């Protein structure tokens, strides 16, 4: 068994192949470290993609609610733009932020 392994190690093609693999793994422009960085970047971008897709779904549903539901539209206008009816008074309370 020992001689079987030595037969392949002493072959010049083995060393050429080993040098080629080492070159690809460490010295090439597409080496293992760069591939790992790109893989991590793809994962982060996919996470952002899923986050933004879920935000788009939420915004579309709230937009549809504002388009077709007058009570939601009135609530939104009162909260965001401080709109009021003719016979109402609106008081805005601003809370100070504690340091």
N, C-alpha and C positions, 0 to 999 in steps of 0.2 A: 504494500500500500504506500509505503514511504517513497519508493522509487517511481510509482505511478504519478504522484504529485510533483516530484522533482522533474519528471520528464516534461511537464507542461510549463513549469516555472522557468526552466532554462531555455525556453523557446523565445526567439526574438520577437515574434508576433504577440506574445503575451506582454512583453514590456512595451511594445508599441501601443497595444490596446490599453494598457494601464496608464500610459502617459496621456493618451487621448481622453480617457475618462477623467483623469485628474485635471487636464486642461479645461474640459467642459465644466467640471464641478466648481473650479476656483478662479480660473483666469479669463474665461470667456466673458463677453459683455452680457450674456444671458445666464450668469452663474446661479448657483443655488440661492445665495443670499438675495439677489435681485428678484428671483422668482418668488421667494417667500414674502418680500416686501410688496410685490405686485398682488400676490394672493390676499394678503391682509388688506390692501387698499380696495380690492374688489369686494371683500366682505363688508368693509365699512360703507362703501358706496351702495351695496345692496340693502344694508340696514337703513340708510338714509332714504333710499327709494321706497321701501315699505312704509317708513314713517310718513313721507310726503304723500304717498297714495292714500293712507288712512286719513290724513288731514284733508285731502281733497274730497274724500267721501263725506267727512263730517261737514265741511263747508258747503258741499252741494245739497246735503239734506237740510241744513239751516237756511240756505238760500231758497230752496223750494218751500220751506215753511213760511218764510217771509213773503214770498210771492203770492201764495194762495191762502194764507191764514191771516185775517185782519187783526185778530187778537194778538198774535205773535208780532205782527208789524207794529202795532200800537205799543206793546211792551218794549220792543227794541228801541223805538223812537223815544220813549220816556226815559229809558235807562241810559242810552248813549248820547242823546242830543238834548236832554232835559226839556222835552216838549210837554205842553200841558194843555188841558182843555180851557175854555174861556172862563169858567167859574172856579178855577183851581189856583192855588198858590204852590209854588215849588220852592223848597228849601234845600240847599246843597250843603251837606256837612262834610267837611274835609278833616280827616284825621291826620294829626302830625305823626311823622315817623319817629320812633324812639331810636336813639343811637346806641 
